[in-house]
Amino acid sequence: MAVKIKLKRLGKIRSPHYRIVVADSRTRRDGRAIEEIGLYHPVQNPSRIEVDSERVQYWLGVGAQPTEPVMAILKVTGDWQKFKGLPAPAPMLVAEPKKDHSGLFESVVNAAGESKGEAITPKAKKAEKKDEAAETAESTASESPEA
């Protein structure tokens, strides 16, 4: 049985996401896979690539052949060079962690001199309005004659 390391396509029409899978070469592109060994999201900037390096090395060692797109991904991550014994490539670009805007919010609130997190309309007023509506409904029901 010929085993390939290939991409399994997921996602919507113009938003592809791929899983890097090990599968029999005769299966469909999105068909049954032996094992999932990574992720590839090309739409994100920079592209999100996650590969289980140990499993890739195992499957390459037992004779699995990567397709051309997967080989390009493995060259970017450095797994192909590790398998072949070549020098490692330059490190991949990784997305910056998202900034925490809570510190900025607190500094703006402190500069304005207002208290943090208080509602403009107190919740008690809303509860009182509900109670008043319920009381008026009860009073109208008690005033109507019963048959």
N, CA, C and O atoms as a GROMACS GRO file, in nm:
protein
  588
    1MET      N    1   0.084  -0.118   0.000
    1MET     CA    2   0.000   0.000   0.000
    1MET      C    3   0.089   0.124   0.000
    1MET      O    4   0.175   0.139   0.086
    2ALA      N    5   0.067   0.213  -0.098
    2ALA     CA    6   0.143   0.337  -0.107
    2ALA      C    7   0.077   0.442  -0.018
    2ALA      O    8  -0.042   0.470  -0.030
    3VAL      N    9   0.156   0.498   0.071
    3VAL     CA   10   0.105   0.597   0.166
    3VAL      C   11   0.156   0.735   0.128
    3VAL      O   12   0.275   0.753   0.099
    4LYS      N   13   0.065   0.832   0.128
    4LYS     CA   14   0.100   0.970   0.095
    4LYS      C   15   0.069   1.061   0.211
    4LYS      O   16  -0.024   1.036   0.288
    5ILE      N   17   0.146   1.168   0.224
    5ILE     CA   18   0.116   1.276   0.318
    5ILE      C   19   0.059   1.386   0.229
    5ILE      O   20   0.129   1.443   0.145
    6LYS      N   21  -0.070   1.417   0.250
    6LYS     CA   22  -0.135   1.513   0.160
    6LYS      C   23  -0.227   1.606   0.237
    6LYS      O   24  -0.246   1.591   0.358
    7LEU      N   25  -0.284   1.704   0.165
    7LEU     CA   26  -0.373   1.802   0.225
    7LEU      C   27  -0.517   1.759   0.208
    7LEU      O   28  -0.558   1.715   0.101
    8LYS      N   29  -0.594   1.771   0.315
    8LYS     CA   30  -0.737   1.744   0.314
    8LYS      C   31  -0.806   1.880   0.326
    8LYS      O   32  -0.786   1.951   0.425
    9ARG      N   33  -0.886   1.916   0.226
    9ARG     CA   34  -0.946   2.050   0.223
    9ARG      C   35  -1.073   2.056   0.306
    9ARG      O   36  -1.158   1.967   0.299
   10LEU      N   37  -1.084   2.163   0.384
   10LEU     CA   38  -1.202   2.193   0.463
   10LEU      C   39  -1.235   2.340   0.443
   10LEU      O   40  -1.160   2.411   0.376
   11GLY      N   41  -1.345   2.386   0.498
   11GLY     CA   42  -1.378   2.528   0.494
   11GLY      C   43  -1.479   2.562   0.386
   11GLY      O   44  -1.525   2.475   0.312
   12LYS      N   45  -1.512   2.689   0.380
   12LYS     CA   46  -1.611   2.738   0.284
   12LYS      C   47  -1.547   2.761   0.148
   12LYS      O   48  -1.430   2.731   0.126
   13ILE      N   49  -1.628   2.816   0.056
   13ILE     CA   50  -1.585   2.828  -0.082
   13ILE      C   51  -1.457   2.912  -0.097
   13ILE      O   52  -1.361   2.866  -0.159
   14ARG      N   53  -1.454   3.031  -0.042
   14ARG     CA   54  -1.334   3.115  -0.057
   14ARG      C   55  -1.255   3.127   0.072
   14ARG      O   56  -1.178   3.221   0.090
   15SER      N   57  -1.273   3.033   0.160
   15SER     CA   58  -1.203   3.033   0.288
   15SER      C   59  -1.149   2.893   0.316
   15SER      O   60  -1.199   2.824   0.405
   16PRO      N   61  -1.048   2.850   0.241
   16PRO     CA   62  -1.001   2.712   0.259
   16PRO      C   63  -0.917   2.696   0.385
   16PRO      O   64  -0.840   2.785   0.423
   17HIS      N   65  -0.933   2.582   0.448
   17HIS     CA   66  -0.849   2.538   0.558
   17HIS      C   67  -0.810   2.395   0.525
   17HIS      O   68  -0.890   2.320   0.469
   18TYR      N   69  -0.689   2.359   0.558
   18TYR     CA   70  -0.642   2.226   0.523
   18TYR      C   71  -0.594   2.153   0.648
   18TYR      O   72  -0.546   2.215   0.743
   19ARG      N   73  -0.606   2.022   0.646
   19ARG     CA   74  -0.543   1.937   0.745
   19ARG      C   75  -0.438   1.856   0.672
   19ARG      O   76  -0.462   1.807   0.562
   20ILE      N   77  -0.323   1.842   0.732
   20ILE     CA   78  -0.218   1.760   0.674
   20ILE      C   79  -0.242   1.619   0.726
   20ILE      O   80  -0.237   1.594   0.846
   21VAL      N   81  -0.268   1.526   0.634
   21VAL     CA   82  -0.307   1.391   0.672
   21VAL      C   83  -0.217   1.289   0.604
   21VAL      O   84  -0.155   1.315   0.501
   22VAL      N   85  -0.212   1.172   0.666
   22VAL     CA   86  -0.146   1.056   0.608
   22VAL      C   87  -0.258   0.966   0.559
   22VAL      O   88  -0.345   0.927   0.637
   23ALA      N   89  -0.256   0.931   0.429
   23ALA     CA   90  -0.364   0.851   0.372
   23ALA      C   91  -0.309   0.760   0.262
   23ALA      O   92  -0.200   0.782   0.210
   24ASP      N   93  -0.387   0.659   0.230
   24ASP     CA   94  -0.356   0.573   0.118
   24ASP      C   95  -0.362   0.658  -0.008
   24ASP      O   96  -0.449   0.744  -0.021
   25SER      N   97  -0.272   0.635  -0.102
   25SER     CA   98  -0.265   0.718  -0.221
   25SER      C   99  -0.387   0.701  -0.310
   25SER      O  100  -0.413   0.786  -0.395
   26ARG      N  101  -0.463   0.594  -0.293
   26ARG     CA  102  -0.579   0.568  -0.377
   26ARG      C  103  -0.707   0.633  -0.324
   26ARG      O  104  -0.809   0.631  -0.392
   27THR      N  105  -0.704   0.690  -0.204
   27THR     CA  106  -0.824   0.752  -0.148
   27THR      C  107  -0.847   0.890  -0.209
   27THR      O  108  -0.756   0.950  -0.266
   28ARG      N  109  -0.972   0.938  -0.196
   28ARG     CA  110  -1.007   1.071  -0.246
   28ARG      C  111  -0.930   1.178  -0.167
   28ARG      O  112  -0.874   1.152  -0.061
   29ARG      N  113  -0.931   1.300  -0.221
   29ARG     CA  114  -0.860   1.411  -0.156
   29ARG      C  115  -0.912   1.434  -0.015
   29ARG      O  116  -0.833   1.452   0.078
   30ASP      N  117  -1.044   1.434   0.000
   30ASP     CA  118  -1.104   1.458   0.132
   30ASP      C  119  -1.156   1.329   0.194
   30ASP      O  120  -1.240   1.333   0.283
   31GLY      N  121  -1.107   1.217   0.147
   31GLY     CA  122  -1.155   1.088   0.195
   31GLY      C  123  -1.093   1.048   0.327
   31GLY      O  124  -1.034   1.129   0.399
   32ARG      N  125  -1.108   0.918   0.357
   32ARG     CA  126  -1.061   0.864   0.484
   32ARG      C  127  -0.910   0.876   0.496
   32ARG      O  128  -0.836   0.850   0.401
   33ALA      N  129  -0.865   0.914   0.613
   33ALA     CA  130  -0.722   0.932   0.638
   33ALA      C  131  -0.678   0.834   0.746
   33ALA      O  132  -0.757   0.794   0.832
   34ILE      N  133  -0.553   0.796   0.741
   34ILE     CA  134  -0.496   0.709   0.844
   34ILE      C  135  -0.472   0.790   0.971
   34ILE      O  136  -0.505   0.746   1.081
   35GLU      N  137  -0.414   0.911   0.954
   35GLU     CA  138  -0.382   0.995   1.069
   35GLU      C  139  -0.374   1.141   1.026
   35GLU      O  140  -0.329   1.172   0.916
   36GLU      N  141  -0.416   1.230   1.114
   36GLU     CA  142  -0.401   1.374   1.092
   36GLU      C  143  -0.277   1.420   1.167
   36GLU      O  144  -0.264   1.396   1.287
   37ILE      N  145  -0.186   1.486   1.095
   37ILE     CA  146  -0.060   1.524   1.159
   37ILE      C  147  -0.033   1.674   1.157
   37ILE      O  148   0.074   1.718   1.199
   38GLY      N  149  -0.130   1.753   1.109
   38GLY     CA  150  -0.105   1.896   1.111
   38GLY      C  151  -0.219   1.977   1.054
   38GLY      O  152  -0.319   1.924   1.006
   39LEU      N  153  -0.200   2.110   1.061
   39LEU     CA  154  -0.298   2.207   1.010
   39LEU      C  155  -0.228   2.305   0.918
   39LEU      O  156  -0.109   2.334   0.934
   40TYR      N  157  -0.304   2.357   0.821
   40TYR     CA  158  -0.252   2.462   0.734
   40TYR      C  159  -0.369   2.554   0.700
   40TYR      O  160  -0.466   2.511   0.638
   41HIS      N  161  -0.359   2.681   0.742
   41HIS     CA  162  -0.461   2.782   0.715
   41HIS      C  163  -0.396   2.893   0.633
   41HIS      O  164  -0.336   2.985   0.690
   42PRO      N  165  -0.407   2.887   0.499
   42PRO     CA  166  -0.335   2.983   0.415
   42PRO      C  167  -0.396   3.123   0.412
   42PRO      O  168  -0.328   3.218   0.372
   43VAL      N  169  -0.522   3.139   0.454
   43VAL     CA  170  -0.589   3.268   0.444
   43VAL      C  171  -0.538   3.365   0.551
   43VAL      O  172  -0.536   3.486   0.528
   44GLN      N  173  -0.497   3.314   0.665
   44GLN     CA  174  -0.448   3.401   0.772
   44GLN      C  175  -0.316   3.464   0.730
   44GLN      O  176  -0.243   3.410   0.647
   45ASN      N  177  -0.287   3.580   0.789
   45ASN     CA  178  -0.163   3.649   0.754
   45ASN      C  179  -0.080   3.667   0.879
   45ASN      O  180  -0.123   3.744   0.965
   46PRO      N  181   0.034   3.605   0.898
   46PRO     CA  182   0.095   3.504   0.812
   46PRO      C  183   0.019   3.372   0.821
   46PRO      O  184  -0.058   3.350   0.915
   47SER      N  185   0.042   3.284   0.725
   47SER     CA  186  -0.028   3.156   0.720
   47SER      C  187  -0.003   3.078   0.848
   47SER      O  188   0.107   3.078   0.903
   48ARG      N  189  -0.108   3.012   0.895
   48ARG     CA  190  -0.097   2.931   1.017
   48ARG      C  191  -0.058   2.790   0.977
   48ARG      O  192  -0.130   2.722   0.904
   49ILE      N  193   0.057   2.746   1.025
   49ILE     CA  194   0.106   2.612   0.996
   49ILE      C  195   0.140   2.545   1.130
   49ILE      O  196   0.223   2.594   1.206
   50GLU      N  197   0.074   2.434   1.156
   50GLU     CA  198   0.104   2.355   1.276
   50GLU      C  199   0.127   2.212   1.230
   50GLU      O  200   0.041   2.151   1.168
   51VAL      N  201   0.245   2.158   1.263
   51VAL     CA  202   0.280   2.024   1.222
   51VAL      C  203   0.334   1.949   1.342
   51VAL      O  204   0.417   2.001   1.417
   52ASP      N  205   0.287   1.824   1.360
   52ASP     CA  206   0.340   1.737   1.464
   52ASP      C  207   0.470   1.676   1.410
   52ASP      O  208   0.466   1.577   1.336
   53SER      N  209   0.581   1.734   1.447
   53SER     CA  210   0.710   1.699   1.389
   53SER      C  211   0.748   1.553   1.411
   53SER      O  212   0.804   1.489   1.322
   54GLU      N  213   0.718   1.500   1.528
   54GLU     CA  214   0.753   1.360   1.558
   54GLU      C  215   0.680   1.265   1.464
   54GLU      O  216   0.740   1.170   1.412
   55ARG      N  217   0.550   1.290   1.442
   55ARG     CA  218   0.471   1.202   1.356
   55ARG      C  219   0.515   1.215   1.210
   55ARG      O  220   0.516   1.117   1.136
   56VAL      N  221   0.552   1.337   1.168
   56VAL     CA  222   0.601   1.356   1.031
   56VAL      C  223   0.729   1.276   1.012
   56VAL      O  224   0.745   1.208   0.911
   57GLN      N  225   0.820   1.285   1.108
   57GLN     CA  226   0.946   1.211   1.097
   57GLN      C  227   0.921   1.060   1.092
   57GLN      O  228   0.988   0.988   1.019
   58TYR      N  229   0.825   1.014   1.171
   58TYR     CA  230   0.792   0.871   1.171
   58TYR      C  231   0.741   0.828   1.034
   58TYR      O  232   0.789   0.730   0.977
   59TRP      N  233   0.643   0.903   0.979
   59TRP     CA  234   0.582   0.862   0.852
   59TRP      C  235   0.682   0.876   0.736
   59TRP      O  236   0.680   0.793   0.645
   60LEU      N  237   0.766   0.977   0.739
   60LEU     CA  238   0.870   0.986   0.636
   60LEU      C  239   0.968   0.870   0.649
   60LEU      O  240   1.016   0.817   0.548
   61GLY      N  241   0.998   0.832   0.773
   61GLY     CA  242   1.091   0.721   0.798
   61GLY      C  243   1.039   0.586   0.750
   61GLY      O  244   1.118   0.501   0.710
   62VAL      N  245   0.907   0.566   0.754
   62VAL     CA  246   0.852   0.437   0.710
   62VAL      C  247   0.814   0.439   0.562
   62VAL      O  248   0.759   0.341   0.512
   63GLY      N  249   0.841   0.549   0.492
   63GLY     CA  250   0.826   0.550   0.347
   63GLY      C  251   0.710   0.630   0.291
   63GLY      O  252   0.683   0.620   0.171
   64ALA      N  253   0.641   0.707   0.371
   64ALA     CA  254   0.531   0.788   0.318
   64ALA      C  255   0.588   0.899   0.231
   64ALA      O  256   0.688   0.962   0.266
   65GLN      N  257   0.524   0.922   0.117
   65GLN     CA  258   0.571   1.024   0.024
   65GLN      C  259   0.484   1.149   0.035
   65GLN      O  260   0.362   1.140   0.020
   66PRO      N  261   0.543   1.266   0.060
   66PRO     CA  262   0.462   1.389   0.066
   66PRO      C  263   0.429   1.439  -0.076
   66PRO      O  264   0.509   1.424  -0.168
   67THR      N  265   0.311   1.499  -0.090
   67THR     CA  266   0.278   1.562  -0.217
   67THR      C  267   0.357   1.693  -0.226
   67THR      O  268   0.418   1.735  -0.128
   68GLU      N  269   0.355   1.757  -0.342
   68GLU     CA  270   0.434   1.878  -0.360
   68GLU      C  271   0.393   1.990  -0.265
   68GLU      O  272   0.481   2.053  -0.206
   69PRO      N  273   0.263   2.019  -0.246
   69PRO     CA  274   0.227   2.125  -0.151
   69PRO      C  275   0.271   2.093  -0.008
   69PRO      O  276   0.315   2.181   0.065
   70VAL      N  277   0.258   1.967   0.030
   70VAL     CA  278   0.298   1.927   0.166
   70VAL      C  279   0.450   1.936   0.180
   70VAL      O  280   0.499   1.977   0.285
   71MET      N  281   0.523   1.900   0.076
   71MET     CA  282   0.668   1.911   0.083
   71MET      C  283   0.711   2.056   0.101
   71MET      O  284   0.806   2.084   0.175
   72ALA      N  285   0.642   2.149   0.034
   72ALA     CA  286   0.672   2.292   0.051
   72ALA      C  287   0.646   2.334   0.196
   72ALA      O  288   0.724   2.410   0.254
   73ILE      N  289   0.537   2.286   0.254
   73ILE     CA  290   0.506   2.319   0.394
   73ILE      C  291   0.611   2.261   0.486
   73ILE      O  292   0.656   2.327   0.580
   74LEU      N  293   0.652   2.136   0.461
   74LEU     CA  294   0.753   2.072   0.546
   74LEU      C  295   0.888   2.141   0.533
   74LEU      O  296   0.966   2.143   0.629
   75LYS      N  297   0.917   2.199   0.417
   75LYS     CA  298   1.042   2.273   0.401
   75LYS      C  299   1.036   2.403   0.481
   75LYS      O  300   1.138   2.446   0.536
   76VAL      N  301   0.919   2.466   0.487
   76VAL     CA  302   0.904   2.590   0.564
   76VAL      C  303   0.920   2.562   0.713
   76VAL      O  304   0.984   2.639   0.784
   77THR      N  305   0.861   2.452   0.760
   77THR     CA  306   0.870   2.419   0.903
   77THR      C  307   1.006   2.360   0.941
   77THR      O  308   1.042   2.361   1.059
   78GLY      N  309   1.081   2.311   0.843
   78GLY     CA  310   1.213   2.254   0.870
   78GLY      C  311   1.211   2.104   0.890
   78GLY      O  312   1.316   2.044   0.914
   79ASP      N  313   1.093   2.041   0.881
   79ASP     CA  314   1.084   1.896   0.900
   79ASP      C  315   1.148   1.819   0.785
   79ASP      O  316   1.206   1.713   0.807
   80TRP      N  317   1.137   1.870   0.664
   80TRP     CA  318   1.198   1.802   0.549
   80TRP      C  319   1.350   1.805   0.560
   80TRP      O  320   1.417   1.705   0.534
   81GLN      N  321   1.406   1.921   0.599
   81GLN     CA  322   1.552   1.931   0.615
   81GLN      C  323   1.599   1.840   0.728
   81GLN      O  324   1.706   1.780   0.719
   82LYS      N  325   1.521   1.830   0.834
   82LYS     CA  326   1.555   1.743   0.946
   82LYS      C  327   1.558   1.597   0.901
   82LYS      O  328   1.645   1.520   0.941
   83PHE      N  329   1.462   1.559   0.817
   83PHE     CA  330   1.456   1.422   0.766
   83PHE      C  331   1.573   1.392   0.674
   83PHE      O  332   1.631   1.284   0.681
   84LYS      N  333   1.609   1.487   0.588
   84LYS     CA  334   1.718   1.468   0.492
   84LYS      C  335   1.856   1.496   0.551
   84LYS      O  336   1.957   1.464   0.489
   85GLY      N  337   1.861   1.555   0.671
   85GLY     CA  338   1.990   1.586   0.732
   85GLY      C  339   2.051   1.714   0.679
   85GLY      O  340   2.173   1.730   0.685
   86LEU      N  341   1.973   1.804   0.629
   86LEU     CA  342   2.020   1.932   0.576
   86LEU      C  343   2.015   2.039   0.684
   86LEU      O  344   1.950   2.018   0.787
   87PRO      N  345   2.082   2.154   0.664
   87PRO     CA  346   2.073   2.261   0.762
   87PRO      C  347   1.931   2.318   0.772
   87PRO      O  348   1.857   2.319   0.674
   88ALA      N  349   1.897   2.364   0.890
   88ALA     CA  350   1.762   2.414   0.916
   88ALA      C  351   1.739   2.546   0.843
   88ALA      O  352   1.833   2.623   0.824
   89PRO      N  353   1.614   2.574   0.801
   89PRO     CA  354   1.582   2.701   0.734
   89PRO      C  355   1.568   2.814   0.834
   89PRO      O  356   1.575   2.793   0.955
   90ALA      N  357   1.546   2.934   0.783
   90ALA     CA  358   1.519   3.050   0.868
   90ALA      C  359   1.389   3.027   0.943
   90ALA      O  360   1.300   2.959   0.892
   91PRO      N  361   1.375   3.082   1.062
   91PRO     CA  362   1.251   3.060   1.139
   91PRO      C  363   1.128   3.115   1.068
   91PRO      O  364   1.136   3.214   0.995
   92MET      N  365   1.014   3.049   1.091
   92MET     CA  366   0.888   3.090   1.030
   92MET      C  367   0.838   3.218   1.093
   92MET      O  368   0.869   3.249   1.208
   93LEU      N  369   0.759   3.293   1.017
   93LEU     CA  370   0.689   3.408   1.072
   93LEU      C  371   0.571   3.357   1.154
   93LEU      O  372   0.498   3.269   1.111
   94VAL      N  373   0.555   3.412   1.271
   94VAL     CA  374   0.445   3.373   1.358
   94VAL      C  375   0.361   3.498   1.384
   94VAL      O  376   0.415   3.607   1.402
   95ALA      N  377   0.231   3.481   1.386
   95ALA     CA  378   0.143   3.595   1.410
   95ALA      C  379   0.168   3.652   1.548
   95ALA      O  380   0.191   3.579   1.644
   96GLU      N  381   0.163   3.784   1.557
   96GLU     CA  382   0.183   3.851   1.686
   96GLU      C  383   0.066   3.823   1.776
   96GLU      O  384  -0.048   3.815   1.730
   97PRO      N  385   0.090   3.807   1.905
   97PRO     CA  386  -0.024   3.788   1.995
   97PRO      C  387  -0.110   3.913   1.998
   97PRO      O  388  -0.060   4.025   1.984
   98LYS      N  389  -0.240   3.894   2.016
   98LYS     CA  390  -0.332   4.006   2.016
   98LYS      C  391  -0.307   4.094   2.138
   98LYS      O  392  -0.279   4.045   2.247
   99LYS      N  393  -0.317   4.226   2.116
   99LYS     CA  394  -0.292   4.321   2.223
   99LYS      C  395  -0.407   4.320   2.323
   99LYS      O  396  -0.523   4.299   2.286
  100ASP      N  397  -0.374   4.342   2.448
  100ASP     CA  398  -0.474   4.350   2.553
  100ASP      C  399  -0.515   4.496   2.566
  100ASP      O  400  -0.435   4.579   2.611
  101HIS      N  401  -0.637   4.528   2.528
  101HIS     CA  402  -0.683   4.666   2.529
  101HIS      C  403  -0.738   4.709   2.664
  101HIS      O  404  -0.777   4.825   2.680
  102SER      N  405  -0.743   4.620   2.762
  102SER     CA  406  -0.799   4.657   2.892
  102SER      C  407  -0.711   4.762   2.961
  102SER      O  408  -0.764   4.851   3.028
  103GLY      N  409  -0.580   4.753   2.946
  103GLY     CA  410  -0.491   4.852   3.006
  103GLY      C  411  -0.513   4.990   2.946
  103GLY      O  412  -0.513   5.090   3.018
  104LEU      N  413  -0.532   4.996   2.816
  104LEU     CA  414  -0.560   5.123   2.748
  104LEU      C  415  -0.695   5.180   2.795
  104LEU      O  416  -0.707   5.300   2.818
  105PHE      N  417  -0.794   5.093   2.809
  105PHE     CA  418  -0.926   5.135   2.855
  105PHE      C  419  -0.918   5.192   2.996
  105PHE      O  420  -0.976   5.296   3.025
  106GLU      N  421  -0.845   5.124   3.084
  106GLU     CA  422  -0.832   5.171   3.222
  106GLU      C  423  -0.761   5.306   3.228
  106GLU      O  424  -0.798   5.391   3.308
  107SER      N  425  -0.660   5.325   3.145
  107SER     CA  426  -0.588   5.453   3.148
  107SER      C  427  -0.676   5.567   3.100
  107SER      O  428  -0.669   5.678   3.153
  108VAL      N  429  -0.761   5.541   3.000
  108VAL     CA  430  -0.852   5.644   2.950
  108VAL      C  431  -0.956   5.676   3.056
  108VAL      O  432  -0.991   5.793   3.075
  109VAL      N  433  -1.008   5.575   3.125
  109VAL     CA  434  -1.109   5.597   3.228
  109VAL      C  435  -1.049   5.674   3.345
  109VAL      O  436  -1.112   5.765   3.398
  110ASN      N  437  -0.929   5.639   3.385
  110ASN     CA  438  -0.863   5.709   3.495
  110ASN      C  439  -0.835   5.854   3.459
  110ASN      O  440  -0.848   5.943   3.543
  111ALA      N  441  -0.797   5.879   3.334
  111ALA     CA  442  -0.770   6.015   3.291
  111ALA      C  443  -0.898   6.099   3.290
  111ALA      O  444  -0.895   6.219   3.318
  112ALA      N  445  -1.010   6.035   3.258
  112ALA     CA  446  -1.137   6.107   3.255
  112ALA      C  447  -1.192   6.127   3.395
  112ALA      O  448  -1.277   6.214   3.416
  113GLY      N  449  -1.145   6.048   3.491
  113GLY     CA  450  -1.188   6.062   3.629
  113GLY      C  451  -1.323   5.998   3.658
  113GLY      O  452  -1.384   6.026   3.760
  114GLU      N  453  -1.370   5.913   3.569
  114GLU     CA  454  -1.496   5.846   3.590
  114GLU      C  455  -1.472   5.708   3.651
  114GLU      O  456  -1.364   5.651   3.638
  115SER      N  457  -1.576   5.657   3.716
  115SER     CA  458  -1.562   5.524   3.774
  115SER      C  459  -1.574   5.420   3.664
  115SER      O  460  -1.640   5.443   3.562
  116LYS      N  461  -1.512   5.308   3.685
  116LYS     CA  462  -1.504   5.203   3.584
  116LYS      C  463  -1.621   5.105   3.597
  116LYS      O  464  -1.650   5.058   3.707
  117GLY      N  465  -1.685   5.077   3.488
  117GLY     CA  466  -1.777   4.965   3.481
  117GLY      C  467  -1.916   4.987   3.537
  117GLY      O  468  -1.992   4.890   3.546
  118GLU      N  469  -1.953   5.108   3.576
  118GLU     CA  470  -2.087   5.129   3.628
  118GLU      C  471  -2.183   5.156   3.513
  118GLU      O  472  -2.148   5.224   3.417
  119ALA      N  473  -2.301   5.103   3.525
  119ALA     CA  474  -2.402   5.122   3.422
  119ALA      C  475  -2.461   5.262   3.434
  119ALA      O  476  -2.468   5.318   3.543
  120ILE      N  477  -2.502   5.316   3.322
  120ILE     CA  478  -2.563   5.449   3.322
  120ILE      C  479  -2.702   5.442   3.385
  120ILE      O  480  -2.738   5.526   3.468
  121THR      N  481  -2.779   5.344   3.344
  121THR     CA  482  -2.912   5.324   3.401
  121THR      C  483  -2.902   5.212   3.503
  121THR      O  484  -2.866   5.100   3.467
  122PRO      N  485  -2.934   5.239   3.628
  122PRO     CA  486  -2.923   5.132   3.728
  122PRO      C  487  -3.020   5.018   3.697
  122PRO      O  488  -3.129   5.041   3.644
  123LYS      N  489  -2.980   4.898   3.731
  123LYS     CA  490  -3.062   4.782   3.706
  123LYS      C  491  -3.189   4.783   3.792
  123LYS      O  492  -3.290   4.725   3.753
  124ALA      N  493  -3.185   4.847   3.905
  124ALA     CA  494  -3.300   4.850   3.995
  124ALA      C  495  -3.419   4.917   3.929
  124ALA      O  496  -3.533   4.876   3.951
  125LYS      N  497  -3.396   5.021   3.848
  125LYS     CA  498  -3.506   5.089   3.782
  125LYS      C  499  -3.576   4.996   3.684
  125LYS      O  500  -3.699   4.998   3.672
  126LYS      N  501  -3.500   4.914   3.614
  126LYS     CA  502  -3.560   4.821   3.520
  126LYS      C  503  -3.646   4.720   3.594
  126LYS      O  504  -3.756   4.687   3.549
  127ALA      N  505  -3.598   4.672   3.707
  127ALA     CA  506  -3.675   4.577   3.787
  127ALA      C  507  -3.802   4.642   3.840
  127ALA      O  508  -3.908   4.579   3.843
  128GLU      N  509  -3.793   4.768   3.881
  128GLU     CA  510  -3.911   4.840   3.930
  128GLU      C  511  -4.015   4.856   3.820
  128GLU      O  512  -4.135   4.842   3.846
  129LYS      N  513  -3.972   4.884   3.698
  129LYS     CA  514  -4.065   4.898   3.586
  129LYS      C  515  -4.139   4.768   3.561
  129LYS      O  516  -4.259   4.769   3.532
  130LYS      N  517  -4.069   4.654   3.570
  130LYS     CA  518  -4.132   4.524   3.551
  130LYS      C  519  -4.236   4.498   3.660
  130LYS      O  520  -4.346   4.450   3.632
  131ASP      N  521  -4.201   4.531   3.784
  131ASP     CA  522  -4.294   4.512   3.895
  131ASP      C  523  -4.419   4.599   3.876
  131ASP      O  524  -4.531   4.552   3.899
  132GLU      N  525  -4.401   4.725   3.834
  132GLU     CA  526  -4.515   4.813   3.811
  132GLU      C  527  -4.605   4.759   3.701
  132GLU      O  528  -4.727   4.766   3.712
  133ALA      N  529  -4.546   4.707   3.595
  133ALA     CA  530  -4.624   4.651   3.485
  133ALA      C  531  -4.704   4.530   3.532
  133ALA      O  532  -4.819   4.511   3.492
  134ALA      N  533  -4.643   4.448   3.617
  134ALA     CA  534  -4.712   4.331   3.670
  134ALA      C  535  -4.827   4.373   3.761
  134ALA      O  536  -4.934   4.312   3.758
  135GLU      N  537  -4.806   4.477   3.842
  135GLU     CA  538  -4.911   4.525   3.933
  135GLU      C  539  -5.028   4.583   3.854
  135GLU      O  540  -5.144   4.558   3.890
  136THR      N  541  -5.002   4.658   3.750
  136THR     CA  542  -5.111   4.715   3.670
  136THR      C  543  -5.190   4.605   3.601
  136THR      O  544  -5.312   4.615   3.586
  137ALA      N  545  -5.121   4.501   3.557
  137ALA     CA  546  -5.189   4.389   3.492
  137ALA      C  547  -5.280   4.318   3.594
  137ALA      O  548  -5.391   4.277   3.560
  138GLU      N  549  -5.232   4.303   3.716
  138GLU     CA  550  -5.311   4.237   3.822
  138GLU      C  551  -5.431   4.322   3.860
  138GLU      O  552  -5.540   4.270   3.882
  139SER      N  553  -5.412   4.454   3.868
  139SER     CA  554  -5.523   4.541   3.908
  139SER      C  555  -5.630   4.546   3.800
  139SER      O  556  -5.749   4.550   3.833
  140THR      N  557  -5.593   4.544   3.674
  140THR     CA  558  -5.692   4.542   3.567
  140THR      C  559  -5.765   4.409   3.566
  140THR      O  560  -5.884   4.405   3.534
  141ALA      N  561  -5.698   4.301   3.598
  141ALA     CA  562  -5.762   4.170   3.600
  141ALA      C  563  -5.860   4.160   3.717
  141ALA      O  564  -5.964   4.096   3.703
  142SER      N  565  -5.830   4.222   3.833
  142SER     CA  566  -5.918   4.215   3.948
  142SER      C  567  -6.039   4.305   3.931
  142SER      O  568  -6.145   4.276   3.987
  143GLU      N  569  -6.028   4.415   3.855
  143GLU     CA  570  -6.139   4.505   3.832
  143GLU      C  571  -6.241   4.449   3.735
  143GLU      O  572  -6.359   4.483   3.743
  144SER      N  573  -6.198   4.364   3.643
  144SER     CA  574  -6.293   4.308   3.546
  144SER      C  575  -6.385   4.209   3.616
  144SER      O  576  -6.341   4.133   3.702
  145PRO      N  577  -6.516   4.209   3.580
  145PRO     CA  578  -6.612   4.119   3.644
  145PRO      C  579  -6.588   3.975   3.603
  145PRO      O  580  -6.559   3.946   3.488
  146GLU      N  581  -6.600   3.887   3.700
  146GLU     CA  582  -6.580   3.745   3.674
  146GLU      C  583  -6.714   3.680   3.648
  146GLU      O  584  -6.812   3.718   3.711
  147ALA      N  585  -6.722   3.584   3.558
  147ALA     CA  586  -6.850   3.520   3.524
  147ALA      C  587  -6.876   3.396   3.605
  147ALA      O  588  -6.979   3.332   3.588
   0.00000   0.00000   0.00000
